[in-house]
Amino acid sequence: MNTPAPSAPGTALIAALQTSLGADQVLTASEDIIPYGFDGTATLKQRPLAVVFARNAAQVSAVLKLARLHHAPVVTRGSGTGLSGGSVPSTAAIVLCLVKMDRILELDTANLTLRAEAGAITQTIFDAASAAGLFYPPDPGSMKISTIGGNVAENSGGLRGLKYGVTRDYVMGLEVVLADGSICWLGSKCVKDVAGYNLRDLFVGSEGTLGVITQVLLKLLPQPAARQTLLAMFSRMDSAAETVSAIIAAKIIPCTLEFLDRKTIRCVEDFTHVGLPLDAEAILLIETDGHPAAATDEALKIEDLCRLHGATSVKRAASASEAALLATARRSAFSALARLRPTTILEDVTVPRSELAGMIRDVEAIALKHDLNIATFGHFGDGNLHPTILTDERNTAEMHRVELAFADIVSATLARGGTITGEHGVGLAKKPFLRRQLGDASYDLLKLVKRSLDPDNLLNPGKIFDL
C-alpha cells in the first residue's frame, strides 16, 4: 500500500484561510508573494508562507484565530513603505495585508474627528479633511502611498512635527484585534478621557507586535488660514544650527524647519532644478502658518534671525506655487540621493537640538573613517536627522563598513543624549541597539508587556526585540 506524501508546511493553514476568507483573498503562488517579502528597508527580505487580504475586523479576527490554532506567525502590512524592516516577514509567516480596508468611515465636523480603516492612504485622509476646511497635520515622506494603520503602528512623524507633533498626538481611538482574535475599541471622541489605563497609546508605535490595528479615530484641526515659506542659505552648518536655536529662543515655532547638507543640496538640485545654490554648506527650509498677519510677522522675524546668524541669502516664496516648488527641495531629498548608488540606506536618529551641529560633524567624521558616501538631511527643528548611506549591497566589503559606520552613528547619537529612532521605528534594523538606549529594566518591561498580550509570540515576532 502506498503511503501518502506528507503535506507541505502550512498546507492545512492555507486551506483553512481559503475556506474562511475565500481563495481570492489568499496569495500563495511564489511569484505573487515575492513583493510582500520586503519593505522600504534596504537589504532585508524574507519570503512569507502566504499573503492574506482582510476586508474587515471580523476577517482579521478569523485569521488570527487560525494562525494561533496552527501556531503560525502573522506580520501585518500596509503599503510596505517602512524603513526599519518592521513589515519584513518572519520565517513561514502569514502576511496580513490591510490595503483593501481603505474606507474613510466618518468625517465629524462637529467634533473635528475622522474615522478611517487602517488601509486608508494618509494623503487621502489629509485631502478629505482639507476638503472640509480641516487639517490633519502628520505628513510622513511616504504619505502619498503609506497607510494610516502603518503610520499609527510606527508612530510616524514628518516635516510638520516641530509645531504639530507626530501621529500619536492625533490618535483619539483605535479598533484593535488582539492575538486571540478578540476585537477591542480603545479611546473615544472625548477631548478628556482618563478612564482606566491609556491602552490606546500602548498600541501606537507598537509595530504590530501587540495587536492588529483595524480602525483609527483621528483628531483634526482647523485649517491654517495662511502660510509663508522661506529658504535660507548658509556657508557654515554651525550657522544654520545657531539660527534654529535663535528661532526657537525667540518663541517662534515654525510649521516646518528642515535642512539639507551640501551633498544633499547638489543631488536635489541636479534632480529638481529648483535653483538651489551649489556652494552652500547648508540650507534651511522654513514654513510658518496661522492667521495671515501672524504668519507674515513670524516670517519677517525669521528672515531677520537668519540674516543675523550668518545666512548668505534668504528667499521668501511670493506665491503658493513658488512655496510648493521650494518645498520640493526637501521632499525630494531621498529620491534625489537614491539615484547615485544601487543601494540607499536612510537612517533615522534624533538628538537634542543643541547637539545638532555636533552630530552632523560626527556623521561626517564617521563617513571619512569608513570611506563611505553619507549625505544628511532632516528635521532640524526637532533634532531628527536622516544620515543617508549611498552604497551597493552587492559589495560585501563595503556593506561591512556600512554596518560599522551605523554602529558608530548610534554610539554618537546616544553619547549626545539622543534616541536611535525618531520616526522610523525599531523593527529589525534598530533592534540590536535598543537595550543600550533603554537600559535593562525598561527593556525587560517591554518584553513583559509583549508576553502579556501575545503569549505565543505570533504577532510580528522578532521585531523590536527577541523573546
Secondary structure, 3 states (H helix, E strand, C coil): CCCCCCCCCCHHHHHHHHHHHCHHHEECCHHHHHHHHCCCCCCCCCCCCEEEECCCHHHHHHHHHHHHHCCCCEEEECCCCCCCCCCCCCCCCEEEECCCCCCEEEEECCCCEEEEECCCEHHHHHHHHHHCCEECCCCCCCCCCCEHHHHHHHCCCCCCHHHHCCHHHHEEEEEEECCCCCEEEEECCCCCCCCCCCHHHHHCCCCCCCCEEEEEEEECEECCCEEEEEEEEECCHHHHHHHHHHHHHCCCCCCEEEEEEHHHHHHHHHHHCCCCCCCCCEEEEEEEEECHHHHHHHHHHHHHHHHHCCEEEEEECCCHHHHHHHHHHHHCHHHHHCCCCCEEEECCEECCHHHHHHHHHHHHHHHHHCCCEEEEEEEHHHCEEEEEEEECCCCHHHHHHHHHHHHHHHHHHHHCCCECCCCCCCCCCCHHHHHHHHCHHHHHHHHHHHHHHCCCCCECCCCCCCC
